[in-house]
Amino acid sequence: MANDKGKIEKPEPKKRGRKPQWTQNKVDIMCKAIADGKSYKDAMAMAKVGHTAFYAHLSNDADFKERVRKAEADYQELYDATIVVECKRSLLELIRGYEYDEVTTETGTDLRGKPISKKKVVRKKVAPNPTAIIFALCNRDSEHWQNRVNNEISGKLDTDVKTDVSLKNVPDALLAQVLEAIKNK
């Protein structure tokens, strides 16, 4: 083939050997999985990458290591935002109480002996949770609500100890043994 300057271009030679197993597409799959909260093991399985290759690249490839750190940071940011919203929603539900439908299936036979099943829906109500209420009050209005007890003790403590101790009746041999034991310590 000739280019616009009249030189003949040679086609690129075909690459020989196996296709590389570590591709940008696999890196993208793993980083997306990690950013979505998957473990390294799950991310490797989704991209069909082995444990050894993953950790070798994580140790030696600065670009891959940075992309994995960014994916983990993205997940942590999403997790932190999501968990706070979910916890507040769940706490509010526990404080207010809530209702749900309980579905049960009853089986039996009709007049002809054929098996029949019938779904039964019962509306259930869950009462407010006192522990959740106490938790919310203690954390949101700690000036008026505290989940601790303060005990105050007052009185007089006499520290003067008056004893009549005398070593007059202790045998000299026993005193010598006590003094020797004290010296050896």
C-alpha positions in Angstrom: 0.0 0.0 0.0 1.2 3.5 -0.8 0.6 6.5 1.4 0.3 10.1 0.2 4.1 10.5 0.1 4.6 7.6 -2.2 6.1 5.3 0.5 4.9 1.8 0.7 3.6 0.8 4.1 3.9 -2.8 5.3 1.0 -4.3 7.1 1.6 -5.0 10.8 2.6 -8.6 11.3 0.1 -10.8 13.1 0.8 -11.4 16.7 1.7 -14.9 17.6 0.9 -16.8 20.7 -2.0 -16.8 23.2 -4.3 -13.8 23.6 -3.5 -12.0 26.8 -5.7 -13.1 29.7 -5.5 -9.8 31.5 -7.6 -7.3 29.5 -8.9 -3.8 30.1 -12.5 -5.3 29.8 -11.7 -7.6 32.7 -10.3 -4.8 34.8 -13.4 -2.8 34.1 -15.7 -5.7 35.2 -13.7 -6.2 38.4 -13.6 -2.5 39.3 -17.4 -2.1 38.7 -18.1 -5.2 40.8 -16.0 -3.8 43.7 -17.7 -0.4 43.4 -21.0 -2.2 43.7 -19.9 -3.9 46.9 -18.8 -7.3 45.7 -15.8 -9.0 47.4 -12.5 -9.4 45.6 -13.4 -13.1 45.2 -16.7 -12.3 43.6 -15.1 -9.7 41.3 -12.5 -12.2 40.2 -15.2 -14.8 39.4 -17.3 -12.3 37.4 -14.2 -11.3 35.3 -12.9 -14.9 35.1 -9.6 -13.9 36.6 -7.5 -16.1 38.9 -6.5 -15.3 42.4 -2.8 -15.3 41.6 -3.2 -12.9 38.6 -5.4 -10.6 40.5 -3.1 -10.2 43.5 0.0 -10.0 41.3 -1.5 -7.1 39.4 -2.7 -5.5 42.6 0.9 -5.6 43.9 2.7 -4.7 40.7 0.4 -2.6 38.6 0.0 0.9 40.1 -2.8 1.8 37.7 -4.9 -1.3 38.6 -4.2 -0.7 42.3 -5.4 2.9 42.0 -8.5 1.8 40.1 -9.3 -0.8 42.8 -8.8 1.8 45.6 -11.1 4.2 43.8 -13.8 1.5 43.3 -13.6 0.7 47.1 -13.9 4.5 47.9 -16.9 4.8 45.6 -18.5 1.8 47.3 -17.8 3.2 50.8 -19.3 6.6 49.8 -22.4 4.9 48.4 -22.6 2.6 51.5 -22.3 5.4 53.9 -25.0 7.5 52.2 -27.3 4.5 51.8 -26.9 3.0 55.3 -27.7 6.3 57.0 -30.9 6.7 54.9 -31.9 3.1 55.5 -31.1 3.2 59.2 -33.2 6.3 59.6 -36.1 4.8 57.7 -35.9 1.6 59.6 -35.7 3.4 63.0 -38.7 5.5 62.1 -40.6 2.4 61.1 -39.7 0.8 64.5 -40.7 3.9 66.4 -44.1 4.3 64.7 -44.9 0.6 64.3 -45.9 -0.8 61.0 -48.4 -3.1 59.2 -47.7 -5.9 56.8 -49.7 -8.7 55.0 -49.0 -12.2 56.0 -49.8 -14.7 53.3 -50.5 -18.3 54.1 -51.6 -21.2 51.8 -54.1 -23.7 53.1 -54.4 -27.0 51.3 -57.3 -29.4 51.4 -59.6 -31.4 49.1 -62.8 -30.5 47.4 -66.0 -32.6 47.4 -64.7 -34.7 44.6 -61.4 -35.4 46.4 -59.3 -33.1 44.2 -56.5 -31.2 46.0 -57.1 -27.5 46.3 -55.1 -24.7 47.8 -56.3 -21.4 49.0 -54.3 -18.3 49.8 -55.2 -16.5 53.0 -54.0 -12.9 53.5 -54.0 -11.6 57.1 -53.1 -7.9 57.8 -50.7 -7.8 60.8 -49.7 -4.8 62.9 -46.4 -4.5 64.7 -46.4 -2.3 67.8 -43.8 0.5 68.2 -40.6 -0.9 69.7 -39.8 0.7 73.1 -36.0 0.1 72.7 -36.0 2.0 69.4 -38.0 4.8 71.0 -35.5 5.1 73.9 -32.6 5.0 71.5 -34.0 7.7 69.4 -34.9 10.0 72.3 -31.5 9.5 74.0 -29.6 10.3 70.9 -31.7 13.1 69.5 -32.7 14.9 72.8 -29.9 13.9 75.2 -30.6 17.0 77.4 -33.9 15.6 78.5 -33.4 11.9 77.9 -30.5 9.9 79.2 -30.0 6.2 79.3 -27.8 6.2 82.4 -28.2 6.4 86.1 -26.1 8.7 88.2 -25.6 7.6 91.8 -24.5 10.2 94.4 -23.3 9.0 97.7 -22.7 11.4 100.6 -21.6 10.9 104.1 -18.6 11.0 106.4 -15.7 8.5 106.3 -13.6 8.2 109.4 -10.0 7.4 108.3 -8.4 7.6 111.7 -7.8 4.0 112.8 -6.9 3.5 116.4 -5.6 0.2 117.4 -3.6 -1.0 120.3 -1.0 -3.3 118.7 1.9 -4.5 120.7 4.7 -6.9 119.9 5.4 -7.6 123.5 3.8 -11.0 123.5 5.4 -12.2 120.2 8.4 -14.5 120.7 11.8 -13.2 119.6 12.4 -16.2 117.3 9.1 -15.5 115.4 10.0 -11.8 115.1 13.4 -12.8 113.7 11.8 -15.0 111.1 9.4 -12.2 110.0 12.2 -9.7 109.7 14.3 -12.2 107.7 11.4 -12.9 105.3 10.9 -9.1 104.8 14.6 -8.7 104.0 14.6 -11.5 101.4 11.7 -10.0 99.4 
